[in-house]
Amino acid sequence: MTNDAPAGAPAGPGPLAGAPRGSSPPGLPEPGRCLVMGVVNVTPDSFSDGGEWFGTDVAIARGRQLAAQGADIVDVGGESTRPGAQRISAAEELRRVVPVIAGLTAHEVPVSVDTMRAEVAEAALDVGARLVNDVSGGLADPEMPRLVGRVGVPYVVMHWRGHSHRMEERAVYADVVAEVCEELRRRVEAVVAEGVDPALIVIDPGLGFAKHPEHNWALLTNLARVSRLGGTGPAFPVLVGASRKRFLGRLLAAPDGTPRPFAGSDDATVAVTALAAAAGAWCARVHEVPAAAARARVAEAWRAAAAGVQVTGRLDERRPAGRGEGA
């Protein structure tokens, strides 16, 4: 991470508390902390939940449950992007996600649509989705940034090097942080050229997408640099999607080397959420919300205290730090 203090300034509280966090784009929640995005995969073959929420009614119920548990946004996707996954048709993706999004927005749940297709994004926006989460950053469908620019909605631009069946062979980097920042910078410039408002852009370093474990950890520990796309300009909001990714299962592998099952990595996801939130992440995308939501609040209290704000209870009950109540 970079240190933004001017030359000669006293030492600050360290990188966990010193990185800026981009504000939410217009139209999205702004709770004054790292947001929590709950995942609803309306798929039969996602790596993380094995089709547990495949079906309109069960997916709507799951999304409402995540919102009640503290999710600020519910991310609905109908196409698996696990390594090696093959694409489904646009018609099938529409069939899976549109009724679920309509059902959730009818209950005033803030929804994002996880899709690479402009056709699907447009249908999702028509029934109330507030955010387009495009793992390809506009590369899979050139119409996507044009749609987003025309409609004027927040847009997640993720670092991406190709579809799932090719991603493993493309995980080659000399300097992963520098290269991801540069490739994201080019994507941001490209989508802005198509009409996307820079104030509506969220960036995602694409953990697990053409990344080996060492690449993921390097990106996680350089979120401030990623947020500025490797430069010195204003920070973009950063979405972190580490939940149940393979690199966490490998970190927690059994003594014989067997990786932890995906759902067994939720404790590690919670730890990464807390660290990323303290480091300035705008939002953490997770499969299990309650513990992640609590850690996001703890991380914000940590950041506030490090910045000289006294936190005595809820995060909306803060005042300048002074003498404590006692040892």
N, C-alpha and C positions, 0 to 999 in steps of 0.2 A: 504494500500500500504506500501511497505517497503521503508525505507530511506537508500540510498546507500552511504551516506556521511561517511567518516571515523570518528572514535571517535575523539571528540574535534574540528571537523571542524565547521566553522561558519554556521549558519542557512542558508539553501538554499531557493529557491523561492517557495518551497511547492510541493506537489505531482503532481499537474496538469502540472507543467513544468519540473519536475525532472526525470520522468520515461523514460528509453531508448526506442527507437522504433527500432524493427528489420528491417534490410534492405530487400528490395525485393529479392526474389530468382532469380537466373539467368533466363533471358527470359521474365521477367515481367517489366512493367514500374517502373521507380525509379525517381519520381518527387521531392524528397526531402521533402515530407510532407505525411500525411495520404492519402492513395489512396481512391478513391470512386468507388465502384462496383455497377453498375446498374443492376437491376433484370428484367429478361424477363421470365415469367412463361408461358410456352406453354402448359397450362392445362385448363380444363374446370371448375376446382373445387378448385383452390387455395384460401386460406382464405383472401388474401390481395386484389385481383383484380377481383375475380369472373369470370375468363375466358376471360378477356378483350383482351388478346393477344394470344388467342387460334386459331392458323392458321399460316401457314408458312409465307405468305406475310405480314400480320399485325405484326407478331413477328419480322421479319427482319426490317420492318420499325421502329418499336419501339426501337429495339436495336441500329439502326443507329441514331435515335433521341437522345437516352441516351448518346451515344458517342459524338454527337455534342454538347450536353449540359454540357459536362465535365466529363463523366464517364471514368475512366482510364481502366476499365475492364467491360465487359458485361457478366453477369452470366446467362446462359441459362439452364433451367431445364424443364423436361417433366413429372415429377411425383410429385404430391402434398405430402408434409410432414406435413400438418396441423394435429393437434391432432385428432385422430380417423380415419384418412384416411386409405383406403385399397390400397394395391399395385396393379399396373397395370403390364401387361406383358412386357417382354423385347422388343418384337417386336413392341408393341405400343409406348413404350418410344423411341425407335430408329426412328420410323416413325415421331414422333413429333419433335425431337431435331436436328437430323442430317442435314436436309435441311436448318434449320434456322442457324445453326452454319456455314455451308458452305456458305450461303448467306452473313453472316456478315464478315467472314474472307476474302471473295472475295473483300470486301470494306476495308480491312486492319483494321478492328475493333478487338482489343484484346479480346478474348473470353475465359471464363472458362465454363466448363460443370458441372452442378450440378446433380450428379448421385451417386447411391450406387452400380452400376453394372459395372464390368470390361468390359463386352461386349459393353456397351454403351460408356464408357469412351474411349475405343480403337477406336471405330468408330468416335467419336468426335475428337480425336487427329489426326486421318487420314485426316480429312477435315480442320485441322488448329487450333483447340483449344489449348491453351497454359497452362492451369491449370485445374487440376481435383479437384473439390470441393465435397468431400465425407462426407455427414453428419453423416455417421456411423463410420468414422475413420477406415475403413477396416474391420469392424465386420460383415457387411451384406454380403459381398462377399470376401472370403479369397483370391481370385485371384486378387483383386484390388491392394493391395500393391506390388504384384509380377509384375503386369503390369507396375505400376508407376516406380518401381525400374529398370525394364528392359528398359523402354523408356527414363527415366531420365527427367521427367517433374515435375514442382512444384505441391505440393499435400497438400490440406487442410485436416487436421485431426481434426475432431470435437468431442467434448465430447458427448457421446450417450449411452443411456441405453436400447435401444430397439426400435422397429418399432412404428409408430404413434399410432396404436390402443392400445398399452400398456404403453405409456409414462407417462400418468397421475398417474398411480398407483406406478410408480417407482420414483416419485419426493420426496424421503425421504432422509434427510441428517441430520447428527449431526453437521457437520461443512462443509458447501457446498464448500467453497473455497479450503480447504485442500483436500476434497474428489475429487473434480473435477481435481485439480492439480495432485493428485496421479493417478487417472484413466487415465488422459491424458498422464502422464509420462509412464505408462505401455503400452499405445497404441503406443506412439512414439517408445519405445524400440521394440515393436513387429513389426512395419512396417520397422524399420531400419534393423531388423534381416532378413526381407524378401528382402532386397536390396535397400530400399529407402535411398537416400542420405540425411542426416540430414540438409544439406544446402538448400534443396528444400522443407522443411517442413514448413507449416504455421499451427498454431493452432487456434482453435475456441472454446470458452467455451460453446457453444451450448445454447445460451439464448432461453428460451421457450421450450427446448427439455427436458422433465422430470425436469422442473424447475417451481416453483411457483414464484410469483412476488418478494418475499423477497430474493429468491435465485438469481434471475437476478440482482437485485440491488447490492447485496453483491459482485457478480462477476465483475460487471461494475466498482465498486469502488476499485477493487484489481487487475487491469489489469497488473501492474508490477509484482505482485506475480504470476499471471497466466502465464505470458510470460516466466517465469523461471521455470514453473512447480513446484512451491513451493520450489525450491532450490536456489542455489546461482550461478548457471552456466550462460552461455550466454543466452540472451533473444531470444526466437523465435519470428518471426513476428506474430501478433495477428489479426485475422479477427473478427470484431464485427458485428453481425447480429441482431440488435434490431428493425429494421424498421417494423412498423405496428404490432408489437407483442402485444398480449393480455394484457400484464402487463402495457403497455402504455395507452391502452384504459381504463383500470381500474383506472389508476392514474388520468385520465381526466374525470372520470365518472360524470354524471349529479347529481344534488342534490338528486334525487330519487335512485341513485345507478346504473342507466343504463350506461354501458360502452360506451365510445366514439366509433363510427364506425371505422373500420380499416383505411380507407382512411382519416378519421378525425384525425388520430394520427400523421400526417406528421410533424406538428410543433414540437411535442415531439421528433420525430425521429431526426429532425434537431438539437434540443438541445442535445440529447444524442450523436449525431455525433460530435458536437463541443467539448463536454466534453471528449469523448473517444479519439478523435484525440489529444487534449491537453495533455491527460494522457499517450500518447505513442502508441495508436493503430496503426497498420500497414495499415489497410484498414477498411472502413465502407461499409457494404452492404445495399443498400437503394433502394426503389421503385421510388422515385422522386429525381432526381439528382441535379437540379440547386442550390437550397438552401443548400444542403449538401456539394456540391463542394465549395461554397463560405465559409461555416463554416470551412471546412478543411483548407482552406488557412488562415483564421483568427486564427485558433488554432495554425498553424505553426508559424505565426508571433508572437503569444503570447509566444510560447516555445522559439523562437529565442531571443526575447527581454529579457525573463527571464534568458537566458544563457549569456547575455551580448553582444548580437549582435544588432546593430542599424538597424531597418527596416524602410526604407524611402519610399518604394513603393512596387514593385513586389518582390516576395521572392527570385528572383535571383539577386536582387540589395541590398545585405546586406553587412554591414561592421561593424567592432568592435564598440561597443557603446561608445559614447563620449558625449560631451556637445551638448545639443539639440539646435534647431534653435531659441528658445525663449519660453517664458512662454505661 
